[in-house]
């Protein structure tokens, strides 16, 4: 019996943690097949990602006519179940004509996936993120007559429209893995106490084997090279990081910042850096593959994450495991990973003066940076590293698989 893993996009550059989790769960003896609704918009880099893509069934890779034919075949072979799945799809949506149309798309995709799950021998389906992909997964599990569960990550899953549908999803789920206590509390905020026993803390984690050999740093020199990794979008707060850097350039002319990632704010951030006279101090590396991103972090003296909203960022775990001191916003699940003054520094989101002070503090106190980095590495190793971090989820998945009676049993 197999477990299926479904994500809206898999593999994807921003979802390497799912690939790592799949590998870790498999290593613990749980057979996993992977599925995606659609391909990621960017080309896949790296041999492990290419292997993951080759072994993943992607629903929308099927040509439209064949997709519709497969859905009709599934519906015709199990009409009563398909009708029940359609009723669920029509109920599980927010109001409006657009949502109704999307519900029919999700129903069609779910029928196609259900047929594939049955052929693959999947007896339980697990989703990452409580988004539209989770709706497809829930419907497919209903159609296939198997169990279903999901992992909840960040704030977007508790906002409209996903947040409006979360309680109904938890009613159908065998369990919901929450990557942080903060996320669990948000799920409790939106659901009845009767559903709370379905919630379990399951950390996302890193695989230490993926990490590069970090260079030897001159601790006495202090922090000079800053890196910020993330999609260039408003909620990530990179514009505020530029403001913080602008406050420091007169006293810390040695500071340099590299922004790793792409996104809709790139042109605005480039223009902002130029307007602030930060040319030569700020570089835009663009989207990098996993190996190049880890190398950029390892080559830096400090990682800063100035986000307004987050889940539990993997990039913080990677930096901490690499011995790179971190500064992050005091939001969501981040304080569960970065303990202020112990494993890193925390600042209030949008307080750019405080962010500048924190950067200046680490730049001028190499002993503090060294102490924080050592404690951070120990924290990640103890709580956020595979294989140990995968054991709770592997246990939940084993419990969710149905028990098949052996010969001679009733």
Buried (B, 14 or more C-beta within 10 A) or exposed (E): BBBBBBBBBBBBBBBBBBBBBBBBBBEBEBBBBBBBBBBBEEEBBBEBBEEBBEEBBBBBEBEEEEBBEBBBEBBEEBEEBBEEBBEBBEEBBBEEEEBEEBBEBBBBBBBBBBBBBBEEEBBBBBBBBBBBBBBBBBBBBBBBEBBBBBBBBBBBBBEEBBBBBBEBBBEBBBBBBBBBEBBBEBBBEBBEEEBEEBBBEBBBBBBEEBBBEBEEBEEEEBBBBBBBBBBBBBBBBBBBBBBBBBBBBEEBEEBBBBBBBBBEBBEEBBEBBEEBEBEEBBBBBEBBBBEBBBBBBBBBBBBBBBBBBBBBBBBBBBBBBBBBBBBBBBBBBBBBBBBBEEBBBBBEBEBBEBBBBBBBBBBEBBEBBBBBBEBBBEBBBEBBBBBBBBBBBBBBBBEBBEEEEEEEEE
